[in-house]
Amino acid sequence: MGLRRRRARRARPIVSPATLGASFERRSFVIGAVQGGIGLLLAGRMAYLSIFENEKYRTEAESNRVNLSLIPPRRGWILDRNGAPLASNKADFRVDIIPDRMPDPKREIATLAPILGLTPEKVRDLHDKIESARGFQPIEVASGLNYDQFAAVSVRLPDLPGVVPQRGFSRFYPTGPSVGHLIGFVGPANAEEYEKDRNPILITPGYKIGKDGVEKQFEQRLRGIPGARRVEVTASGRMVRDLATREDVQGKPLQLTIDGPLQDYAARRIGTESGSVVVMDCRTGDLLCMASMPSFDPNSFSDGIGRVEYSMLSQDERVPLRNKVLKGLYPPGSTVKPMVAMAFLEAGLSPTATVGCPGGLRVGNRVFHCWQRRGHGTVDMAKAIYQSCDVYFYHFAQQLGMDVIAPMAKRCGMGEEYPLPVLSQFYGTVPDPAWKMKKYGQPWQPYDTVNATIGQGYMLANPLQLAVMAGRLATGRKLLPRMILDPSLPQPPSMDFHGNHVEVIQKAMSDVVNGPGTAGRAKLPIDDVLMAGKTGTAQVVGLNISSGKGGIWKHRDHGLFIFFAPFDNPRYAGAVVIEHGGGSGAAYPIARDVTTFLFDPAKGMEALNALEKQWGGTAQQRLESRYASFVAAAGENIGRAPRRVEDVFARVDAESRALQSKPQPLETGAVAPPPEPIGTNASASPTPSPSPTPVRSTTGTAAQ
Amino acid sequence: MSSIIPAPIARQPWAMLAPLIALVLLGAAVLDSAAAGNFTTFAMSHLIRFAVFLTMASVMALFAKDIVRMVAYPGYAVIVVLLIIVEALGFVGGGAQRWIDLGIIVLQPSELMKPAVVLALARFYGDLPSGMIPTWRSLFPAGVIIGVPMALVLAQPDLGTALAIGFGGAVVMFLAGLPLKWFAGGAVAAAVIAPLAFFFGLHDYQQRRVFTFLDPESDPLGSGYHITQSKIAIGSGGVTGKGFGEGSQSHLNYLPEPHTDFVFATMAEEWGLLGGIFVLGVFFLILRWGWSVALASQDRFSRLLSGGMVATIFFYVAINLMMVMGLAPVVGIPLPFMSHGGSSMMTNMICLGTLMMINRWNSKAGRRGLG
């Protein structure tokens, strides 16, 4: 064994300094060769990258270096009929954030807050938005910044990834709340809108689209074409310099028929009430004013609805988010009487035909009351209109029937949906026997006719329809409301009223204001212009619940007024509806002042200034102070706002729709007409019903 | 030689020094550009460091062989102790630490360990009787000499430096004439251990670097970002480059670490393929000179020492260039003589100084032999 081992060891090659030296030379040559090989490999690789892939990498370096950013196009202006802007653009500095690019949004907002002067509410709104928004959607942090704030953010950019300060344009509504419902507002596109239209402009910071009203309806026209800017940027996104810029193309302007100053005047004149004013041009049908108050300030909605704002607006029982001109439906009350009278005339009734009004009318075994319980004495058509005598209408409606009244209501625009560029309009009800049978499966009853002739019961209309009705009765022409200014004068077809019927109605309605009528205080303070009108008071709850004059706001009567002026050559027609105003007395002073403003702006403003002094400022000022007091009162405890502005409006819409479509109780008796507040010879306060005549009984038990 | 040039200067190995100085100057230009044209930011300290370490290398070159042999083991031991101290400091400080702040300079012992391992192994194999070379007695101590610092550096954790130490040691062992079958066995063992070490030994970020090296486009904004941006910089430079100061990749911060690990990409973007060939050419000249020094050496110690030093420099160059060109995973290894940074400059100048020293030994021996 030992021998073999030794032999084995000896068999190994002899290692000596000489063999090691040789081996060193061999091996160093091998290593050198390997190193040279690697050197050649590197040279080859480098040549490959810089020669064969040069094109590709040059492009990539370029796309690294150059950032193509879209410049949001300036929106087209929205102008009033005289070319004054209702919505314009204001150059400003703004800061947006893109949550996707922010490693630590909380920290960055904490850095931004003191620079931009963000309130704690605003900071919490921002956190809500960052949480719920998709990351790629830019979120507006602040706009309308001054240069110092803008610069302060810009220098901190390296520490604020995802923060985008820029100069741009923001939408500006000079008259704020006055045009809120009409014009709508703009806001950043939401995820759904981006998914539908994968236009990169939609997620460009600072870009806003129309969210409501005209802004939304004419989005494509107003939008314009985005510009583009090639900027050299660092890896962290800091701009180094501009390389090339293509200017944006501003969206086309849109001119409305609205008279801006009138719109603003009417909105402000509504004051602390909740209501709407519509004025239309009697020659063209142009809508000069569609004011709905209370409203919101579209300027403050462009960055979304904050929690305070939302809370303030949604808790208001006057529903500032609803456009009452188009989506407020009210029983028209006595404002339908001129229309009903026209129906009688057209059916052959002589205007001199009279009826005695003893304060009520017995039909069958029931008594229908006049609002004037003491009676009007002998009443002809003119007196029936200017004194708003209910018995006259009960009497002749029984004779002539609903089949005369309902078609006339429809001819005058009631229950009609107009071809207007608006998102939605509620168009109410003109009841007739067929309608009742279809809806309730019940035959038409005499008391249904009675209710309809005084604009109660099932009859519902929006203020725009009332204005159209006033305009059609005043002119005898089938006026169609228009919102977009069109220089061509339309030739509205005649209503084909016979004889002097239009004049009869004009005269009777003038007497409402200028004669012995129910609205003597509505007389214009202008000598040579006489306004014609018709008051209306629509009951909201039965007299057994509330008198309708005071008490709980929700239980007060609606005040309505339709008007036109001058009465014998109508130039303007309109309607005022004041929700729960406690009667027509809330409505016609507004109509008077608005009409005064149309003919003599200085005189109109005088009246308004005096009133606004009492109310504590203009609508905008009051909205701002209300906001401030709301913040002070509620402060920390305000819940978060819904994610999207659209949701807020959709909710308001749905609520009012539900309200309208709530199964209306079957009318089982006559509505006792609420008293007109002012009667020249009937100023007595209403006496309580002598007999328990139930109104709008919801129980379904038949009244005696 | 003519007497116009003073003898001490004419004696210097200009075949290596001239291209080296050119490379350092190019490096300074690139660093100047990487600092957006600011000379004082990187370039000035780069040149000052080079001057200081070149002086140091010239002084080193004067050392006698006996002194060098004498300090081989104690020097190695001191650096191992320093590594342990660094490790302990890191442990106490609650985090990875790689340096000791001595007040005057910040010392990174793992850097010093690269030449120290080569020196210790050269001494060991130089002393080892040639008959013992094929026996376990040639392998085991060398394994310890390489293994201990590697383990300490790996624990820091610094994979790149550990591999550099291992590579330098392995090259010395290879040149020392150890049986080839051991290296074959080692390669097989490495092939087995590497995947295990990869999955169990490496940190997450190290594993990720390897994955992204294999497929950089999979994560262009994450860990593949470095490789992608570096390739863009090199590729977009083309043949002649974008021009001095015109590199958008480095100037706009797309290129990470444009003045240290990725300095070659910064250079290539502005100087193009021509600049790259120049850099490769300079390294070829330096390394070829290094090998010529090694082959001209008379004794085993000098040969192994110079071979190991060449290998150490080469390892830096090769790994760094492969990394920036997307041929190797991202490991934090700078490019010698171009990257901004004192430690790597010091290590590489120690290697060069050692080679200059051996060159002097050789020429002295040659003269003596002639005389």
Chai-1 contact restraints between the chains, C-beta under 6 A:
chainA,res_idxA,chainB,res_idxB,connection_type,confidence,min_distance_angstrom,max_distance_angstrom,comment,restraint_id
A,V15,B,S130,contact,1.0,0.0,6.0,A-B,restraint_1
A,V15,B,G131,contact,1.0,0.0,6.0,A-B,restraint_2
A,V15,B,I133,contact,1.0,0.0,6.0,A-B,restraint_3
A,V15,B,P134,contact,1.0,0.0,6.0,A-B,restraint_4
A,S16,B,S130,contact,1.0,0.0,6.0,A-B,restraint_5
A,P17,B,S130,contact,1.0,0.0,6.0,A-B,restraint_6
A,L20,B,S130,contact,1.0,0.0,6.0,A-B,restraint_7
A,L20,B,G177,contact,1.0,0.0,6.0,A-B,restraint_8
A,S23,B,G177,contact,1.0,0.0,6.0,A-B,restraint_9
A,F24,B,L175,contact,1.0,0.0,6.0,A-B,restraint_10
A,F24,B,R303,contact,1.0,0.0,6.0,A-B,restraint_11
A,R27,B,F174,contact,1.0,0.0,6.0,A-B,restraint_12
A,R27,B,L175,contact,1.0,0.0,6.0,A-B,restraint_13
A,S28,B,G307,contact,1.0,0.0,6.0,A-B,restraint_14
A,G32,B,W291,contact,1.0,0.0,6.0,A-B,restraint_15
A,Q35,B,F314,contact,1.0,0.0,6.0,A-B,restraint_16
A,I38,B,A318,contact,1.0,0.0,6.0,A-B,restraint_17
A,G39,B,L280,contact,1.0,0.0,6.0,A-B,restraint_18
A,G39,B,F284,contact,1.0,0.0,6.0,A-B,restraint_19
A,L42,B,L321,contact,1.0,0.0,6.0,A-B,restraint_20
A,A43,B,L280,contact,1.0,0.0,6.0,A-B,restraint_21
A,R45,B,M325,contact,1.0,0.0,6.0,A-B,restraint_22
A,M46,B,G276,contact,1.0,0.0,6.0,A-B,restraint_23
A,A47,B,L273,contact,1.0,0.0,6.0,A-B,restraint_24
A,L49,B,I234,contact,1.0,0.0,6.0,A-B,restraint_25
A,L49,B,G235,contact,1.0,0.0,6.0,A-B,restraint_26
A,S50,B,G235,contact,1.0,0.0,6.0,A-B,restraint_27
A,S50,B,G237,contact,1.0,0.0,6.0,A-B,restraint_28
A,S50,B,G238,contact,1.0,0.0,6.0,A-B,restraint_29
A,S50,B,L273,contact,1.0,0.0,6.0,A-B,restraint_30
A,E53,B,G235,contact,1.0,0.0,6.0,A-B,restraint_31
A,N54,B,G235,contact,1.0,0.0,6.0,A-B,restraint_32
A,N54,B,G238,contact,1.0,0.0,6.0,A-B,restraint_33
A,Y57,B,I232,contact,1.0,0.0,6.0,A-B,restraint_34
A,Y57,B,G235,contact,1.0,0.0,6.0,A-B,restraint_35
A,Y57,B,S236,contact,1.0,0.0,6.0,A-B,restraint_36
A,R58,B,S236,contact,1.0,0.0,6.0,A-B,restraint_37
A,E60,B,I232,contact,1.0,0.0,6.0,A-B,restraint_38
A,A61,B,I232,contact,1.0,0.0,6.0,A-B,restraint_39
A,A61,B,S236,contact,1.0,0.0,6.0,A-B,restraint_40
A,A61,B,S248,contact,1.0,0.0,6.0,A-B,restraint_41
A,A61,B,Q249,contact,1.0,0.0,6.0,A-B,restraint_42
A,N64,B,Y254,contact,1.0,0.0,6.0,A-B,restraint_43
A,R65,B,S248,contact,1.0,0.0,6.0,A-B,restraint_44
A,R65,B,L252,contact,1.0,0.0,6.0,A-B,restraint_45
A,T234,B,L252,contact,1.0,0.0,6.0,A-B,restraint_46
A,T234,B,N253,contact,1.0,0.0,6.0,A-B,restraint_47
A,A235,B,N253,contact,1.0,0.0,6.0,A-B,restraint_48
A,A235,B,Y254,contact,1.0,0.0,6.0,A-B,restraint_49
